[in-house]
Amino acid sequence: MALNIETLQQLIDLFVDSCAIEVLEAGCGSASHLSFGRAHITGIDISKKQLERNTNLKSRIHGNIETYDFSMSKYDIVICWDVLEHLSSPKAALVNMFSATAKNGLIIIAAPSARSLKGMITKFTPHWFHIWVYRYLLGNKNAGREDTAPFRTFLRNSVCPEEITKIATSHGLEVIFLDEYESSFQKKMRTFKVINFLLVSLNYVFSLFASGKRNLMNSDFIVVLKK
């Protein structure tokens, strides 16, 4: 995923330049994924513990991005990273983020795709299984404790590049960057030979039905929208 983040960071650097801007991290969690120079970064999250852990924030909002009233369109950049999959109403969150974005501002969205193998497996397996994977396959013994990942996942059908694009264009936004890729999480899981065999086999079978038009191994996507 490094190449994708580097390309995205270059785009952000061109947009930010040397200006002090307002950034909103929607569902910010405990860490930021990109650098925004001298920006004033506001984070919103439903977890007070996650907000407290995020040292990049200048302002903190304890709230739900699906329902929070931002009152005005003031943010030059809104970033939502690995959040939409955890929401019961991701479309409501998207529309809310659109309204919080200033004219000519950017909305950066990164998420697993509901139409990928990873997405389908995640969606149709229970949360306790996700915790088990993190703890016993990935070695994170604190997984699921003290507001740490993995979090409950809904992965609504709207969380995929095609649907995000449709929602955005219907609200007058322009897609200026879109990339689908295999996440580092999935690559790590594929180091287990049995898991790799299952994923590769399933991808081959699905590609036959889809006439090779879709690579379901591309588990995640990044899209940048301009208002």
C-alpha positions in Angstrom: 0.0 0.0 0.0 3.0 2.3 0.3 2.9 3.4 -3.3 -0.7 4.4 -3.0 -0.1 6.5 0.1 3.0 8.1 -1.5 1.0 9.1 -4.6 -1.9 10.4 -2.5 0.5 12.3 -0.2 2.0 14.0 -3.3 -1.5 15.1 -4.3 -2.2 16.4 -0.8 1.1 18.3 -0.8 0.2 20.1 -4.1 -3.2 21.0 -2.7 -1.9 22.2 0.7 1.2 24.0 -0.6 2.3 26.3 2.2 -1.1 27.4 3.3 -2.6 26.8 6.8 -5.8 24.8 6.1 -8.7 23.2 8.0 -8.7 19.4 8.0 -11.4 17.1 9.4 -10.5 13.5 10.2 -13.9 11.8 10.2 -13.7 8.7 12.5 -10.1 9.7 13.2 -9.2 6.9 15.6 -5.9 7.0 17.4 -3.6 7.9 14.5 -3.4 9.8 11.2 -2.4 8.3 7.9 -1.3 11.4 6.0 0.6 14.6 6.6 -1.1 18.0 6.2 1.7 20.4 6.9 0.6 23.3 9.1 -3.0 22.4 9.0 -5.4 22.7 11.9 -6.6 19.2 12.3 -10.0 18.4 13.9 -10.9 14.9 14.7 -14.3 13.4 15.3 -14.9 9.9 16.7 -17.4 8.1 18.8 -14.6 6.8 21.1 -13.2 9.2 23.7 -10.3 6.9 24.2 -9.3 7.0 20.5 -9.6 10.7 20.5 -7.3 11.0 23.5 -4.7 8.8 21.9 -4.5 10.8 18.7 -1.7 13.3 19.3 -2.0 14.9 15.8 -5.3 16.6 16.6 -5.7 20.3 17.5 -9.4 20.0 18.2 -11.5 17.0 19.2 -15.2 16.3 18.7 -16.8 13.4 20.5 -19.6 12.4 18.0 -21.0 10.2 15.3 -20.2 11.3 11.7 -23.5 9.8 10.5 -25.5 12.4 12.5 -23.2 15.1 13.8 -24.3 18.6 12.7 -21.1 20.4 11.4 -23.2 23.6 10.9 -21.0 25.1 8.1 -18.9 24.0 5.2 -15.5 25.0 6.5 -13.1 22.1 6.0 -10.6 22.3 3.2 -9.9 18.6 3.4 -12.1 15.8 5.0 -10.4 12.4 5.4 -12.3 9.2 6.3 -9.9 6.3 6.6 -11.1 2.7 7.2 -14.3 4.0 8.8 -17.2 3.6 6.4 -17.1 -0.2 6.7 -18.0 0.1 10.4 -21.1 2.3 9.9 -24.7 1.2 9.7 -25.5 4.2 7.4 -22.3 5.0 5.4 -24.3 7.0 2.8 -25.6 9.3 5.6 -22.0 9.8 6.8 -20.8 10.6 3.2 -23.5 13.2 2.7 -22.6 14.7 6.1 -19.0 14.9 5.1 -19.9 16.5 1.8 -21.8 19.3 3.6 -18.8 19.8 6.0 -16.4 20.4 3.1 -15.6 23.9 1.8 -16.1 24.8 -1.9 -13.2 23.3 -3.9 -12.2 21.2 -0.9 -11.2 17.6 -1.0 -12.8 14.5 0.5 -10.4 11.5 0.9 -11.9 8.1 1.5 -10.1 4.8 2.1 -12.0 1.6 2.9 -12.2 -2.1 2.1 -14.5 -2.9 -0.7 -17.7 -4.8 0.0 -17.3 -6.4 -3.4 -13.9 -7.9 -2.7 -13.1 -11.3 -1.3 -11.8 -9.8 1.9 -15.0 -7.7 2.1 -17.4 -10.6 1.6 -15.5 -12.8 4.1 -15.4 -10.0 6.6 -19.1 -9.1 6.2 -20.4 -12.7 6.6 -18.2 -13.8 9.5 -19.0 -12.9 13.2 -17.1 -10.2 15.1 -15.7 -12.8 17.6 -14.0 -14.4 14.6 -12.4 -11.2 13.6 -11.0 -10.7 17.1 -9.7 -14.3 17.1 -7.8 -13.6 13.8 -6.2 -10.5 15.2 -5.2 -12.1 18.4 -4.1 -15.6 17.3 -3.0 -15.2 13.7 -1.7 -11.7 13.8 -0.4 -11.8 17.3 -2.2 -8.7 18.7 -3.2 -10.0 22.2 -5.1 -6.7 23.0 -7.3 -6.9 19.9 -10.9 -5.9 20.7 -10.0 -4.5 24.1 -9.9 -0.8 25.3 -11.4 0.5 22.0 -8.8 -1.1 19.8 -9.4 -2.9 16.4 -11.0 -4.9 15.1 -14.3 -3.0 15.4 -17.7 -4.2 14.5 -18.1 -4.3 10.8 -21.3 -3.8 8.7 -19.7 -3.3 5.2 -22.9 -2.1 3.5 -23.0 -2.7 -0.3 -22.5 1.1 -0.8 -18.9 0.8 0.5 -17.2 0.1 -2.8 -15.6 2.4 -5.5 -18.6 2.2 -7.9 -21.2 3.2 -5.3 -19.1 5.9 -3.7 -18.5 7.4 -7.2 -22.3 7.4 -7.9 -23.1 9.0 -4.6 -20.4 11.6 -5.0 -21.3 12.6 -8.6 -25.0 12.8 -7.7 -24.1 15.4 -5.2 -22.0 17.4 -7.7 -18.6 16.2 -6.6 -15.8 15.3 -9.0 -13.6 12.1 -8.7 -10.0 13.2 -9.1 -8.2 10.1 -7.8 -9.2 6.4 -7.6 -7.0 3.4 -6.8 -7.9 -0.2 -5.9 -5.3 -2.3 -4.3 -4.5 -5.3 -2.1 -4.2 -4.2 1.5 -1.2 -4.9 3.7 -3.6 -6.8 6.0 -4.6 -9.2 3.3 -1.0 -9.6 2.1 -0.1 -10.6 5.7 -2.9 -13.1 5.9 -1.8 -14.6 2.6 1.5 -15.6 4.2 -0.5 -18.5 5.6 -0.5 -21.0 2.8 -4.0 -22.4 3.4 -5.5 -18.9 3.4 -3.5 -17.9 0.3 -4.7 -21.0 -1.6 -8.4 -20.4 -0.7 -8.2 -16.7 -1.7 -6.4 -17.4 -5.0 -8.8 -20.2 -5.8 -11.9 -18.2 -5.0 -10.6 -15.3 -7.0 -10.1 -17.6 -10.0 -13.6 -19.0 -9.8 -15.2 -15.6 -9.5 -13.2 -14.2 -12.4 -14.5 -16.9 -14.6 -18.1 -15.8 -13.9 -17.1 -12.1 -14.3 -15.2 -12.7 -17.5 -12.0 -11.5 -15.9 -13.4 -8.0 -15.5 -12.9 -7.7 -11.8 -9.9 -8.7 -9.6 -11.5 -9.6 -6.2 -8.0 -9.7 -4.7 -8.0 -5.9 -4.8 -9.4 -5.7 -1.3 -9.3 -2.0 -0.6 -9.7 1.4 -2.4 -8.8 5.0 -2.1 -10.9 7.7 -3.7 -10.4 11.5 -3.7 -13.3 13.7 -4.4 -13.4 17.5 -5.1 -16.3 19.6 -4.2 
